[in-house]
Amino acid sequence: MDTKKSIKATIIAHLNGSLREEELKKLNDWVAQSEENTKYYARVKDLWEASQPNISQIAETEKEWSKFLLNIGKGHRENMFSLLSNWQIVYRFAAILVIGLVVGVLVTKLNSKHEPGYLTSIAPAGSVSQMILADSTLVYLNAGSELRYSPETNNKKREVYLTGEAWFQVEKNKQKPFIVHTQYYDVQVTGTQFNVKSYPSDPEVTTTLEEGQVEIGSSENFKLTKNISLQPGEQIVLNKKSKKLFVQNVDTQLFTSWKNNKLIFLNMNLKELIILLERRYGVDIEVFDDDILTYHYSGTIKNESILDIMQIIQHTLPIEFKIENQKIIIHKNKQEE
């Protein structure tokens, strides 16, 4: 990436999902080199997400521009335009559609007075970030999450600090254990695939193991009598309020498919589903009738827009929704009252 032109082409390839892992690592390294690089990446990504007409100035070839138009999904935008009358709302949800398809990384330096040598990667609400750490560990960061990490490779151990949700494919190194610090417990591995969910607003902290082995240990805020080891297919759940935890066998894809821009949920109550949708699409949802929150729903979300999802739910459950002041309002179906 010696020229602006090649950088532009690399970023576009990254946004439409065609960048190879080794190229992604080079892009991450370039973004982290300076604040100017970070701002340039963010500007290109913002143009992509907002679907501005002048995005064509960024594309270096007709092929890149065609891929971009295909990813946006013209049909979805036209449907939204017919459903919404307020242009500002239309603009916002058009951007949301693109965000749902985009994998982006925003890297900024932390204040060196407090966390010397650490960087942070942020996945804003409505997006998923993908990154490769200095040790070649692959990380997917879910919407509304933050990961702090050191870019150094000569440390005695590999440590990251997670707020939110992330999926890890840790590069094996028995001499340097990999530790994920959450607010409530630490997850230590030497090389494996697993998911950690630790949003501050969620009542539980969960770790789901796909491959390898992980060990759950004490943190400064939560002490265990002994460490707990997980086997593939197992999930540990900690209730923040009661401080009780348990281990259960699960279908791991239900908890890790989000990294592939796919959400699967079984018999989920509407209260949990609303939180999930707000994070995934970066929207505000308000419920007028509290008993609606007890309704349960099962389904799969892939590339649907938030309006598609709300219409599906509306046809499945006795609810109605409307867009008001750039917010989704849900209430009981009047015929059910």
KOLGULO-600581 format. One record per residue (C-alpha): residue in three letters; chain; residue number from 0; x, y, z. Coordinates in steps of 0.05 Angstrom, whole numbers, plus 32768, in hexadecimal, padded with zeros to 4 digits. Each point is the difference from the previous one (the first is absolute). Example, Ala and Ser with C-alpha at 12.3 -4.5 7.8 and 13.67 -1.06 7.14 Angstrom:
<atoms>
 rokol guza tigu    x    y    z
   ALA    A    0 80F6 7FA6 809C
   SER    A    1 801B 8045 7FF3
</atoms>
This chain:
<atoms>
 rokol guza tigu    x    y    z
   MET    A    0 8000 8000 8000
   ASP    A    1 8032 8034 7FE7
   THR    A    2 7FCF 8030 7FE0
   LYS    A    3 7FBC 801F 8011
   LYS    A    4 7FE3 7FDC 7FC4
   SER    A    5 8014 7FBB 8019
   ILE    A    6 7FE8 8011 8046
   LYS    A    7 7FBC 8015 7FE5
   ALA    A    8 7FFB 7FBF 7FD8
   THR    A    9 8013 7FD7 803E
   ILE    A   10 7FCD 8022 802C
   ILE    A   11 7FC9 7FF5 7FCC
   ALA    A   12 8014 7FB7 7FFA
   HIS    A   13 7FFC 7FFA 804C
   LEU    A   14 7FBB 8020 8003
   ASN    A   15 7FE3 7FD1 7FCC
   GLY    A   16 801F 7FC4 8023
   SER    A   17 8033 7FEA 7FCB
   LEU    A   18 8040 8011 8026
   ARG    A   19 802D 7FC6 8012
   GLU    A   20 8018 7FF8 8049
   GLU    A   21 8048 8014 7FF2
   GLU    A   22 7FE8 803E 7FDC
   LEU    A   23 7FD0 8010 8039
   LYS    A   24 803A 7FFE 8031
   LYS    A   25 8027 8031 7FD5
   LEU    A   26 7FC4 802E 7FFE
   ASN    A   27 7FF7 7FFD 804C
   ASP    A   28 804A 8010 8009
   TRP    A   29 7FFA 803B 7FD0
   VAL    A   30 7FC2 801B 8024
   ALA    A   31 8023 7FFB 8043
   GLN    A   32 803E 8025 7FE8
   SER    A   33 7FE4 8046 8008
   GLU    A   34 7FC3 8029 8011
   GLU    A   35 7FFF 8019 7FB8
   ASN    A   36 7FFB 7FB8 7FE6
   THR    A   37 7FC8 7FF2 8032
   LYS    A   38 7FD9 803D 7FE9
   TYR    A   39 800A 7FEE 7FB6
   TYR    A   40 7FE6 7FBA 800B
   ALA    A   41 7FC5 801A 8029
   ARG    A   42 7FEF 8033 7FC9
   VAL    A   43 8000 7FCA 7FC9
   LYS    A   44 7FD6 7FD2 802C
   ASP    A   45 7FCF 8038 8012
   LEU    A   46 7FF5 800F 7FB6
   TRP    A   47 7FF4 7FB7 7FF3
   GLU    A   48 7FCE 7FF9 803A
   ALA    A   49 7FDB 803F 7FEF
   SER    A   50 7FF9 7FEB 7FB7
   GLN    A   51 8011 8045 7FE6
   PRO    A   52 8000 800A 7FB4
   ASN    A   53 8048 8019 8001
   ILE    A   54 8017 7FBC 801A
   SER    A   55 8011 7FF2 7FB7
   GLN    A   56 803B 802F 8007
   ILE    A   57 8020 7FCD 8030
   ALA    A   58 7FF8 7FC3 7FD3
   GLU    A   59 803D 7FF5 7FD4
   THR    A   60 7FDF 7FD2 7FCE
   GLU    A   61 7FBB 7FF3 7FE2
   LYS    A   62 8002 7FBB 801F
   GLU    A   63 8008 801D 8046
   TRP    A   64 7FC6 8030 7FF5
   SER    A   65 7FD4 7FC8 7FE6
   LYS    A   66 800F 7FD6 803E
   PHE    A   67 7FEE 803B 802C
   LEU    A   68 7FBD 800A 7FDE
   LEU    A   69 7FF1 7FB6 8006
   ASN    A   70 8010 7FFF 804B
   ILE    A   71 7FD2 803B 800F
   GLY    A   72 7FC3 7FDC 7FE4
   LYS    A   73 7FD9 8032 7FD6
   GLY    A   74 7FBF 7FDB 800A
   HIS    A   75 8002 8009 804C
   ARG    A   76 800D 804A 7FF9
   GLU    A   77 7FC4 8009 7FD1
   ASN    A   78 7FD3 7FDB 8031
   MET    A   79 8016 802D 8038
   PHE    A   80 7FF4 803F 7FD8
   SER    A   81 7FB8 7FEA 7FF4
   LEU    A   82 7FF5 7FF1 804A
   LEU    A   83 801D 8040 801E
   SER    A   84 7FED 8047 7FF1
   ASN    A   85 8033 8025 802A
   TRP    A   86 8041 8007 7FD8
   GLN    A   87 802C 8002 803D
   ILE    A   88 7FE4 7FBE 8019
   VAL    A   89 8009 7FE2 7FBB
   TYR    A   90 8048 8016 7FFE
   ARG    A   91 800E 7FE3 8044
   PHE    A   92 7FE2 7FBC 7FF0
   ALA    A   93 8022 7FFE 7FBC
   ALA    A   94 8042 8006 8024
   ILE    A   95 7FEA 7FC9 8031
   LEU    A   96 7FF5 7FD0 7FC6
   VAL    A   97 8047 800A 7FE9
   ILE    A   98 801C 7FFB 8047
   GLY    A   99 7FE1 7FBC 8006
   LEU    A  100 802C 7FE8 7FC7
   VAL    A  101 8040 8024 8011
   VAL    A  102 8039 7FE5 8029
   GLY    A  103 8028 803B 801A
   VAL    A  104 8039 800F 8030
   LEU    A  105 8009 8041 8026
   VAL    A  106 8043 8004 8025
   THR    A  107 8013 8039 802E
   LYS    A  108 8039 800C 8031
   LEU    A  109 7FEF 8002 804A
   ASN    A  110 801A 8036 802E
   SER    A  111 8048 7FE9 800C
   LYS    A  112 7FFE 801C 8047
   HIS    A  113 7FCD 7FCB 8014
   GLU    A  114 800B 7FC5 7FD1
   PRO    A  115 8045 8005 7FE0
   GLY    A  116 800A 7FD3 7FC4
   TYR    A  117 7FB7 7FEF 7FF7
   LEU    A  118 7FD1 800A 7FC5
   THR    A  119 7FB5 7FF8 7FFD
   SER    A  120 7FD3 7FE4 7FCA
   ILE    A  121 7FB7 8016 8000
   ALA    A  122 7FC4 7FE3 7FDD
   PRO    A  123 7FCA 8036 8002
   ALA    A  124 7FB6 7FED 8006
   GLY    A  125 7FEA 7FE5 7FBC
   SER    A  126 8042 7FE3 7FEA
   VAL    A  127 8030 7FC6 800A
   SER    A  128 804C 800A 8001
   GLN    A  129 8033 7FCD 7FEA
   MET    A  130 804A 8004 8013
   ILE    A  131 803F 7FD7 8006
   LEU    A  132 802C 800C 803D
   ALA    A  133 804C 8002 7FFF
   ASP    A  134 8004 7FB6 8011
   SER    A  135 7FD3 7FEE 7FC5
   THR    A  136 7FC3 7FF4 802C
   LEU    A  137 7FC0 800E 7FD9
   VAL    A  138 7FCA 8029 8024
   TYR    A  139 7FB8 8012 7FED
   LEU    A  140 7FE4 8038 802B
   ASN    A  141 7FB5 8004 8005
   ALA    A  142 7FD7 8040 7FFC
   GLY    A  143 8007 802F 803C
   SER    A  144 8040 7FDF 8017
   GLU    A  145 8047 8016 8010
   LEU    A  146 8042 7FD9 8004
   ARG    A  147 8040 801C 801E
   TYR    A  148 8040 7FDD 7FEE
   SER    A  149 804B 8009 7FFA
   PRO    A  150 8020 8002 7FBB
   GLU    A  151 8041 7FE5 801E
   THR    A  152 8016 7FB8 7FF3
   ASN    A  153 8038 7FFB 8034
   ASN    A  154 7FD3 7FFE 803D
   LYS    A  155 8002 7FC3 802E
   LYS    A  156 7FB5 7FF6 7FF8
   ARG    A  157 7FCB 8016 7FCF
   GLU    A  158 7FC8 8028 8020
   VAL    A  159 7FC2 8023 7FE6
   TYR    A  160 7FC9 8026 8025
   LEU    A  161 7FBA 7FF5 7FE6
   THR    A  162 7FC1 802A 800A
   GLY    A  163 7FC7 7FE2 7FD7
   GLU    A  164 8005 7FC2 7FD5
   ALA    A  165 8038 7FE1 7FD7
   TRP    A  166 8011 7FBF 7FDD
   PHE    A  167 8049 7FEA 8002
   GLN    A  168 802A 7FD0 7FD7
   VAL    A  169 803F 8001 802A
   GLU    A  170 8043 7FEF 7FE1
   LYS    A  171 801F 7FC7 8028
   ASN    A  172 803B 8011 802D
   LYS    A  173 8008 7FD7 8040
   GLN    A  174 8038 802D 8017
   LYS    A  175 7FD4 803E 7FFD
   PRO    A  176 7FB9 7FF3 8019
   PHE    A  177 7FC8 802B 7FE3
   ILE    A  178 7FD3 8021 8035
   VAL    A  179 7FBE 8024 7FF4
   HIS    A  180 7FF0 802E 803B
   THR    A  181 7FB7 800F 800D
   GLN    A  182 7FE2 8028 8039
   TYR    A  183 7FEE 7FBF 8024
   TYR    A  184 8030 7FC9 7FEE
   ASP    A  185 803D 7FF0 7FD5
   VAL    A  186 8002 7FCE 7FC6
   GLN    A  187 8044 7FE0 7FF5
   VAL    A  188 8014 7FD6 7FC3
   THR    A  189 803D 7FEA 7FD9
   GLY    A  190 7FDD 7FF7 7FBD
   THR    A  191 7FB7 7FF6 7FF1
   GLN    A  192 7FBE 801C 7FE4
   PHE    A  193 7FCE 801E 8031
   ASN    A  194 7FCE 8038 800B
   VAL    A  195 7FFC 802F 803C
   LYS    A  196 7FC3 802C 800D
   SER    A  197 8007 8035 8037
   TYR    A  198 7FD5 803D 7FF2
   PRO    A  199 7FFA 802E 803D
   SER    A  200 7FB4 8005 7FF8
   ASP    A  201 7FF5 7FB4 7FFB
   PRO    A  202 7FEE 7FD8 803E
   GLU    A  203 8030 7FC7 7FEE
   VAL    A  204 8047 7FF5 7FE9
   THR    A  205 8008 7FC3 7FD2
   THR    A  206 803A 7FDB 7FE0
   THR    A  207 7FF3 7FCD 7FCA
   LEU    A  208 8036 7FCF 7FE9
   GLU    A  209 8001 7FE6 7FB8
   GLU    A  210 8045 7FE0 7FFC
   GLY    A  211 803A 7FF3 802F
   GLN    A  212 7FFD 800E 804A
   VAL    A  213 7FF8 803E 802B
   GLU    A  214 8007 800C 804A
   ILE    A  215 7FD5 8031 8027
   GLY    A  216 8025 8023 8038
   SER    A  217 7FF6 8036 8035
   SER    A  218 8004 804A 7FF2
   GLU    A  219 8008 803B 802F
   ASN    A  220 7FB4 8007 8006
   PHE    A  221 7FED 7FB6 8004
   LYS    A  222 8023 7FC7 8024
   LEU    A  223 7FF8 7FB6 7FF1
   THR    A  224 8013 7FC9 8031
   LYS    A  225 8023 7FDE 7FC5
   ASN    A  226 8007 8009 7FB5
   ILE    A  227 7FCC 7FE0 7FD3
   SER    A  228 8014 7FDC 7FBF
   LEU    A  229 7FD1 7FFD 7FC4
   GLN    A  230 7FFD 7FCC 7FC9
   PRO    A  231 7FE8 800C 7FB9
   GLY    A  232 7FB5 8009 7FFD
   GLU    A  233 7FFC 801A 8048
   GLN    A  234 7FEB 8045 8018
   ILE    A  235 800B 8021 8043
   VAL    A  236 7FCC 8033 8018
   LEU    A  237 800B 8030 803A
   ASN    A  238 7FC4 8025 801D
   LYS    A  239 801A 8045 8014
   LYS    A  240 7FCB 800C 8035
   SER    A  241 8003 7FBD 8025
   LYS    A  242 804A 7FF4 7FF0
   LYS    A  243 7FED 7FB8 7FF0
   LEU    A  244 801A 7FDC 7FC3
   PHE    A  245 7FF3 7FBE 7FDC
   VAL    A  246 801A 7FD8 7FC5
   GLN    A  247 7FD2 7FE5 7FCA
   ASN    A  248 8005 7FDD 7FBD
   VAL    A  249 7FE8 802B 7FC6
   ASP    A  250 7FFC 8004 7FB4
   THR    A  251 803A 8030 7FF8
   GLN    A  252 7FE8 801D 7FBD
   LEU    A  253 7FC6 8020 8025
   PHE    A  254 8033 802B 8025
   THR    A  255 8036 800A 7FCB
   SER    A  256 7FDB 8008 7FBE
   TRP    A  257 7FFD 804C 8009
   LYS    A  258 8048 8005 7FE7
   ASN    A  259 7FE7 7FE7 7FBC
   ASN    A  260 7FCB 8037 8000
   LYS    A  261 7FCC 7FCD 8015
   LEU    A  262 7FD6 7FFD 803F
   ILE    A  263 7FDB 7FC2 8017
   PHE    A  264 7FD1 8001 803C
   LEU    A  265 7FD1 7FCD 801D
   ASN    A  266 7FC4 8014 802B
   MET    A  267 8021 8042 8013
   ASN    A  268 7FD4 8031 8026
   LEU    A  269 7FF4 8043 7FDF
   LYS    A  270 8026 8026 8036
   GLU    A  271 8041 7FDB 7FED
   LEU    A  272 7FF0 8004 7FB6
   ILE    A  273 7FF8 804C 8003
   ILE    A  274 8044 8007 8020
   LEU    A  275 801E 7FD4 7FCA
   LEU    A  276 7FDF 8028 7FC8
   GLU    A  277 8015 8044 801D
   ARG    A  278 8048 7FE9 8001
   ARG    A  279 8001 7FDF 7FBD
   TYR    A  280 7FDE 8038 7FDA
   GLY    A  281 8013 803D 802A
   VAL    A  282 7FB7 8014 800B
   ASP    A  283 7FD4 8016 803B
   ILE    A  284 7FC3 7FD5 800F
   GLU    A  285 7FCB 8014 8032
   VAL    A  286 7FC8 7FD3 801A
   PHE    A  287 7FBF 801E 8019
   ASP    A  288 7FE3 7FC2 8020
   ASP    A  289 802E 7FDC 8031
   ASP    A  290 7FDC 7FBD 7FFA
   ILE    A  291 8017 7FFE 7FB7
   LEU    A  292 8046 7FF3 801A
   THR    A  293 7FEB 7FBB 8018
   TYR    A  294 7FED 7FE9 7FBA
   HIS    A  295 8030 7FCC 7FE3
   TYR    A  296 801B 7FFB 7FB9
   SER    A  297 802C 7FD0 7FD8
   GLY    A  298 8022 8011 7FBF
   THR    A  299 803F 800D 7FD8
   ILE    A  300 801B 8043 7FE9
   LYS    A  301 8031 8001 7FC6
   ASN    A  302 8000 803D 7FD2
   GLU    A  303 7FBB 801C 800F
   SER    A  304 7FF8 8049 8011
   ILE    A  305 7FE3 8016 8042
   LEU    A  306 7FBE 8011 7FDD
   ASP    A  307 7FFE 7FBA 7FE2
   ILE    A  308 800A 7FE2 8045
   MET    A  309 7FCA 802C 8020
   GLN    A  310 7FCE 7FED 7FCA
   ILE    A  311 800F 7FB6 800A
   ILE    A  312 7FF7 8006 804B
   GLN    A  313 7FC0 8028 7FF6
   HIS    A  314 7FE2 7FC8 7FD7
   THR    A  315 8016 7FCC 8033
   LEU    A  316 7FEE 8021 8042
   PRO    A  317 7FC3 802A 8014
   ILE    A  318 8026 8042 7FFB
   GLU    A  319 8003 803E 7FD4
   PHE    A  320 803A 8030 7FF3
   LYS    A  321 800A 8045 7FE4
   ILE    A  322 8039 8030 7FF3
   GLU    A  323 7FFB 8040 802A
   ASN    A  324 8037 8034 800C
   GLN    A  325 8035 7FD1 7FE3
   LYS    A  326 7FEB 7FCA 8032
   ILE    A  327 7FDC 7FBE 7FF9
   ILE    A  328 7FC1 7FFE 802B
   ILE    A  329 7FE1 7FBD 8011
   HIS    A  330 7FBB 7FF6 801E
   LYS    A  331 7FCB 7FCA 8004
   ASN    A  332 7FD7 7FF0 7FC3
   LYS    A  333 7FBF 8027 800B
   GLN    A  334 7FD7 7FC4 7FEA
   GLU    A  335 801E 7FD8 803A
   GLU    A  336 7FED 8033 8035
</atoms>
